[in-house]
Each structure stands twice: as structure tokens, then as C-alpha cells.
Amino acid sequence: MRMTASSDRHRLATQMQGKDRDLLAAFLLDSGTGIGLNPFPSTTAGAARQNCAGLAFEYPILGVQSAGLTCLLKALAALPPATRLTRRILRSASHTCIVLMREDGACVGAYLYAKAGVPLPVFTGSTTGSTPRKSRGRQSAVQRQLRAQQLDLFVDVA
């Protein structure tokens, strides 16, 4: 199944699940997103899981921001390793979205990543009512608390 039309992108966007579904769907529907070259579209759930696990480890080290990778790893872990999948690649100028689909056309999951040092895109519209900015604010508060706790560890040393 070859993806060529914007209706295919819309169908994929409606199948997004997980905590980053709004961002992934908005990226898929954005007019600046196009179909990327895909020299190796076939994979298996086991190979995809191994690849995504490596990326989940490498991306933070390399300063690459991503969305959807954790949810995709969970979805891949639920599939038998030999399950055949098809990889779809969608790109904009500095962002790439990888969508993994079963042979029947159902979406297993997707992840979006940026070039190193480039933030993930922020879209004004939302597909389900929540905005990425709201969740980022909550994440920032949690991150501030963790940093404060980490700094407290060094106070008693002196």
C-alpha cells in the first residue's frame, strides 16, 4: 500500500494514539509535511522494536527531541517479533515522522523527531482538544521539581 494522497495522511492522523497523538496528528496533517523517500519499507516488529529502543537511548544523548517513541515501543512489545510491518516516512524541513503499519493497514504507532538541537514543532490547532503547550508546562514543573531535589542532595555535603 503506497501512501500518496493527503487523504492517506488524514487517515493516519486519525489512527494516532498515545500521549503525543495531537502532535503526531498535527504534523501528519500539516501542509509542510511531505512523503519521504523510503528505500526499505518492510520490517518486522522485532527489528523495529530493537531500532526504536536504540533510538530512545541515543536521542537524549545526542540532543535530539522526539515524540511518540515510548508509546511505539510499548505497542511493538505487544506484537509477536515476526509480525510484518511497513514503515512510512513523512518529512518537513527539519522534522521526520516514522509511521509503522501492519499488513492490514492498521497503524501500530509513530514517532516524530527533529534534527539535533532543533525543537519539536508547535501547532496552534489540536485534533483532540489538548495542546502540546499545556503538557509541556506540566513537564516543565516536574522537571523543575526534580532539579530542585537534585540540588538539595549537594546542600548537606558542605
C-alpha positions as CSV (number, residue, x, y, z in Angstrom):
1,M,0.0,0.0,0.0
2,R,1.7,3.2,-1.2
3,M,0.8,6.5,0.5
4,T,0.4,9.4,-1.9
5,A,-2.6,11.5,-1.2
6,S,-3.4,13.8,1.6
7,S,-6.4,11.6,2.4
8,D,-3.9,8.8,3.4
9,R,-2.2,11.3,5.7
10,H,-5.6,12.2,7.2
11,R,-6.4,8.5,7.7
12,L,-3.1,8.0,9.5
13,A,-3.6,11.1,11.6
14,T,-6.9,9.8,12.9
15,Q,-5.2,6.5,13.9
16,M,-2.6,8.1,16.2
17,Q,-2.8,7.1,19.8
18,G,-0.8,7.8,23.0
19,K,0.1,10.9,24.8
20,D,1.7,12.6,21.8
21,R,-1.1,11.8,19.4
22,D,-2.0,15.5,19.0
23,L,1.5,16.5,18.0
24,L,1.9,13.5,15.6
25,A,-1.5,14.0,14.0
26,A,-0.9,17.8,13.5
27,F,2.5,17.0,11.9
28,L,0.9,14.5,9.5
29,L,-1.8,17.0,8.5
30,D,0.5,20.0,8.2
31,S,0.8,21.3,4.6
32,G,4.6,21.5,5.0
33,T,4.8,17.7,5.6
34,G,5.6,15.5,2.6
35,I,6.1,11.9,1.8
36,G,9.8,11.0,2.3
37,L,11.9,8.5,0.3
38,N,11.6,5.1,1.7
39,P,14.2,2.6,0.3
40,F,13.5,-0.1,2.9
41,P,9.7,0.0,3.7
42,S,9.5,-3.6,5.1
43,T,10.4,-4.6,8.6
44,T,9.2,-6.8,11.5
45,A,8.0,-5.9,14.9
46,G,11.2,-7.3,16.5
47,A,13.5,-5.3,14.3
48,A,11.5,-2.1,14.7
49,R,11.5,-2.6,18.5
50,Q,15.3,-3.1,18.5
51,N,15.8,0.0,16.4
52,C,13.4,2.2,18.5
53,A,15.0,1.0,21.8
54,G,18.3,2.1,20.5
55,L,16.9,5.5,19.4
56,A,15.2,6.0,22.7
57,F,18.7,5.6,24.3
58,E,20.6,7.7,21.7
59,Y,18.3,10.6,21.1
60,P,18.7,12.3,24.6
61,I,22.5,11.8,24.4
62,L,22.6,13.4,21.0
63,G,20.2,16.3,21.9
64,V,17.5,15.0,19.5
65,Q,14.0,15.8,20.6
66,S,11.3,13.2,19.9
67,A,7.7,12.4,20.5
68,G,5.8,9.1,20.4
69,L,8.8,6.8,20.8
70,T,7.8,5.4,24.2
71,C,4.3,4.6,23.2
72,L,5.5,3.0,20.0
73,L,7.9,0.8,22.0
74,K,5.0,-0.4,24.1
75,A,2.9,-1.1,21.1
76,L,5.8,-3.0,19.4
77,A,6.4,-5.1,22.6
78,A,2.8,-6.3,22.5
79,L,3.3,-7.7,18.9
80,P,5.0,-11.0,18.1
81,P,8.5,-10.2,16.9
82,A,7.9,-11.8,13.5
83,T,4.9,-9.6,12.7
84,R,5.5,-8.0,9.3
85,L,5.2,-4.2,9.3
86,T,5.5,-1.4,6.8
87,R,7.4,1.8,7.5
88,R,6.1,5.1,6.2
89,I,8.3,8.2,6.3
90,L,6.9,11.7,6.3
91,R,9.2,14.8,6.4
92,S,9.3,18.5,6.7
93,A,12.4,20.7,6.5
94,S,13.8,19.7,9.9
95,H,11.5,17.0,11.2
96,T,10.8,13.4,10.3
97,C,7.9,11.1,11.3
98,I,8.2,7.4,11.1
99,V,4.8,5.5,11.0
100,L,4.7,1.7,11.4
101,M,1.7,-0.1,10.0
102,R,0.6,-3.7,10.0
103,E,-0.1,-5.5,6.7
104,D,-3.8,-4.9,7.1
105,G,-3.2,-1.1,7.0
106,A,-3.8,-0.5,10.8
107,C,-1.3,1.8,12.4
108,V,0.9,0.3,15.1
109,G,2.3,3.7,16.1
110,A,4.6,6.5,15.1
111,Y,7.4,8.7,16.4
112,L,8.5,12.2,15.4
113,Y,12.0,13.5,15.7
114,A,13.9,16.7,14.9
115,K,17.4,17.3,13.8
116,A,19.8,17.7,16.8
117,G,19.3,21.0,18.6
118,V,16.0,21.7,16.8
119,P,12.9,21.8,19.0
120,L,9.8,19.8,18.0
121,P,7.2,21.8,16.1
122,V,4.3,23.5,17.9
123,F,1.0,23.6,16.2
124,T,-1.8,26.0,17.1
125,G,-4.6,23.7,16.2
126,S,-5.3,20.5,18.1
127,T,-7.0,17.3,17.0
128,T,-8.4,16.2,20.4
129,G,-8.6,19.4,22.4
130,S,-5.4,19.4,24.4
131,T,-2.4,21.3,23.2
132,P,1.3,20.4,23.4
133,R,2.0,23.6,25.2
134,K,-0.2,22.5,28.2
135,S,1.6,19.2,28.6
136,R,5.0,20.9,28.2
137,G,4.1,23.2,31.0
138,R,3.3,20.3,33.3
139,Q,6.6,18.6,32.2
140,S,8.5,21.8,33.0
141,A,7.1,21.9,36.5
142,V,8.0,18.3,37.1
143,Q,11.5,18.9,35.7
144,R,11.9,21.9,37.9
145,Q,11.0,19.8,41.0
146,L,13.5,17.1,40.0
147,R,16.2,19.7,39.5
148,A,15.5,21.2,42.9
149,Q,15.6,17.8,44.6
150,Q,18.9,17.0,42.8
151,L,20.4,20.3,44.1
152,D,19.2,19.5,47.6
153,L,21.5,16.4,47.6
154,F,24.5,18.7,47.5
155,V,23.4,21.1,50.2
156,D,24.2,18.7,53.1
157,V,27.7,17.8,51.7
158,A,29.3,21.1,52.8
